[in-house]
Amino acid sequence: MKKYSGKPRGRVNHGGATHEKDRERLRKLGKNYNDIDFAMSNSLSEANYSDKSLPIGTLEIGNFSVDLTWAECTKVAETLETAQQTHRQKIRLGLF
């Protein structure tokens, strides 16, 4: 195992690293499923990591990318969780 260098490493999901045999299954999960990733920022250091206004990385979905701070990442995660809960509730209530 490599020794940890103390710097954040590249990407979170490594979305493009899939085998050809898995691509058809992944297409069924959505056209952007395999293109969702988060690239960690290289601009953070021990000196500025506590500055909450600095982006911690870039959310990438398809050809779209947006820099996000810690708080924005939290808000995106909460919003998506709420969307899934609302979807499940609508199914239970027969609204589809």
Sequence and secondary structure as in RCSB ss.txt:
>XXXX:A:sequence
MKKYSGKPRGRVNHGGATHEKDRERLRKLGKNYNDIDFAMSNSLSEANYSDKSLPIGTLEIGNFSVDLTWAECTK
VAETLETAQQTHRQKIRLGLF
>XXXX:A:secstr
     SS  SBSS TT   HHHHHHHHTT TTGGGEEEEE SS  TTTTT TTS  EEEEETTEEEEE HHHHHH
HHHHHHHHHHHHHHHHHTT  
